Amino acid sequence: MTRAYLTHRLIEEVSDRLLITCGAPLAPMDMTMANIVVHHLLGEDFANQLDLAVHYAVEALFQSSQLGGDATLKRFAAQHSDSGWAQSPEHWSCMAEDSAVRLNFSTHLPKETEH
């Protein structure tokens, strides 16, 4: 789960950077609910440490490359933005919104079983 969360957060952070830089996200969806679920499962302290690791990795990626200022990337983002990229999430299923899935954060695990 840790590796999956790191990958998820990396995609989310790069997506946010591309939205700022190019005007179009890599993954045009709200990942807040997924983050809340994983933070609950991993524990806040450990999940926050993973978030910080991703933050530093993305900072290094964008500082050490021209990823954010590349004209080809900006053209690619503009092309997909113009073709309805923002409407893509409407066609993707979301388990958090699926009526068969219920999230209940009112119960707490004992401290020794949170990780």
N, C-alpha and C positions, 0 to 999 in steps of 0.2 A: 504494500500500500504506500510505503514511503516513496519508492521510485515513481510510482504512478502519480502521486501528488506533486513531486518535484517536476515531472514532465508537464503536468497540467498547469502548474504555476508558471513554468517557463514559457509555455505557449501564451498564457494570459498576459504576462509581463511584456513579451515581444509584441503581442497584439496591441496592447495599450500604447507602446512606443510608436508602432507604425501608425496608429490612429492619429497621434499627435504630429508625427513627421509627414505622413502621406495623406492623411484625411480618410483612410480606410483601414479597418482592423484586419488582423490575420484571422481571428475567430470572432465573428460578429454575434456574440451571445453573452448574456449575463451569467457569470460563473459564481456568483455570490453564494447561492445555496449549496453548491458542491463544496466550496471552501468551508462553509459553516459545518457541514456534515463531517468533513475530514478533520477539521480542528477538534470537533467533539470526539471523534474516534481516536485520534493520535494524542490528544491532550494539547491544551493551549500553548504551553511552554515549548514543547517539541515542535509543533506546527509553526509557531512564530520563528523558531530558529531556522526551519526549512525555508520559510518565506524570506528571511534575511539573506540566506545563502543564494537564493534565486535573484534577489535584488542586486547583490554584488556581482553575480555572474552576468546579468543583463547590462549593468553599468559598464563592466569591462568589455562586453561584446560591442556595445555601441560606441565606446571611446576608442577601441583599438581598430575599428573598421570604419568604412564609409557607408555602412549599411543604411544609416538614417538619411544620408544626403544623396544617395545614388539615383540618378535620373531614370535609369531603367526600372528601378523599383517603384519610383513615383508614377511612371507611365503605366506599369502593371496594376498598381493600386487604383489609378484613375479609371482604367479600362474596366476593372471589376466593379468599381463603385458605380460607374455609369450603367453597367449591365444588370444592376439589381442585387449586388452582393449583400446589401443590407437586409434584403428580404429572405435570404437563405435560411436563417434560423427557423422560419415559419415551417419549413419542410423537414426539420430535424426533430426527432422525439426528445423529450426531456423527462427523465425518470422522476425528478423532483415534482413535476407537475402532473404526472400520470396518476389517475384516480386510484390505481391499485397500490400505490406507494404512499405510506403515511410516515411522517417524521415526528417523533415525540422526544423533545429535549427536556422534558420535565423530570425524567428519571436520571439519577446519577450513579455511575459505577463507583465502587470503592476505589480509593486512591491506588492501591496496589495492582489493580487490573486495568487501569486506563491505557497503558501502552501495550 
